[in-house]
Amino acid sequence: MKLNTEEQLVEAAQNGHLESFGILYERYHSSMTALAYSVLANRELANDAAQEVFAIACRKLPSLKHNDKFGAWLAAICRNVARGMLRAKTRTIAPDIRLSSIEETDTKEQRRDAVRQAVWQLRSAERELIVMRYYDGFSQAQISKVLDISASAVNGRLVRAKRKIAKYLKRNGFTGEDYGTV
């Protein structure tokens, strides 16, 4: 049986076809890891969260009402799992990145840390987009599919998030040439 669309894959997986679920896993694993990372700021925990997401999805797949919304449904599970992991920690998982003073020697690493700190100052929805696009290299079309928003909405939100990052960096003494483009 040749499955051509994602909806067909989801339906087959709902009917117990493990290979179909495996294909969905391959398609979405890196997206879920990126989403989890945008909450947890830790790659190992993000990988653990992604695994948990697919375990939950496997159990709850029969309850999915709209097979064409699989990516968005999975993303919602991922956000919940990652937020739960974050709450379960007794200490903050967010990275401890300190902005260096302008008097210190500017290095590429300092600039990179400043950008990371700026990203972690964004709202979670903005951070998701930035992480998926610039840290994990997803296209706007891929992000659109996973988050179930239009490509033009992805573009607009990315532009606004990048402006916020630039403002944050400027407030902290970094100029445009210090951090380049996000």
Rosetta blueprint (number, residue, H / E / L):
1 M L
2 K L
3 L L
4 N L
5 T L
6 E H
7 E H
8 Q H
9 L H
10 V H
11 E H
12 A H
13 A H
14 Q H
15 N L
16 G L
17 H L
18 L H
19 E H
20 S H
21 F H
22 G H
23 I H
24 L H
25 Y H
26 E H
27 R H
28 Y H
29 H H
30 S H
31 S H
32 M H
33 T H
34 A H
35 L H
36 A H
37 Y H
38 S H
39 V H
40 L H
41 A L
42 N L
43 R H
44 E H
45 L H
46 A H
47 N H
48 D H
49 A H
50 A H
51 Q H
52 E H
53 V H
54 F H
55 A H
56 I H
57 A H
58 C H
59 R H
60 K H
61 L H
62 P H
63 S H
64 L L
65 K L
66 H L
67 N H
68 D H
69 K H
70 F H
71 G H
72 A H
73 W H
74 L H
75 A H
76 A H
77 I H
78 C H
79 R H
80 N H
81 V H
82 A H
83 R H
84 G H
85 M H
86 L H
87 R H
88 A H
89 K L
90 T L
91 R L
92 T L
93 I L
94 A L
95 P L
96 D L
97 I L
98 R L
99 L L
100 S L
101 S L
102 I L
103 E L
104 E L
105 T L
106 D L
107 T L
108 K H
109 E H
110 Q H
111 R H
112 R H
113 D H
114 A H
115 V H
116 R H
117 Q H
118 A H
119 V H
120 W H
121 Q L
122 L L
123 R L
124 S H
125 A H
126 E H
127 R H
128 E H
129 L H
130 I H
131 V H
132 M H
133 R H
134 Y H
135 Y H
136 D L
137 G L
138 F L
139 S L
140 Q H
141 A H
142 Q H
143 I H
144 S H
145 K H
146 V H
147 L H
148 D L
149 I L
150 S L
151 A H
152 S H
153 A H
154 V H
155 N H
156 G H
157 R H
158 L H
159 V H
160 R H
161 A H
162 K H
163 R H
164 K H
165 I H
166 A H
167 K H
168 Y H
169 L H
170 K H
171 R H
172 N L
173 G L
174 F L
175 T L
176 G H
177 E H
178 D H
179 Y H
180 G L
181 T L
182 V L
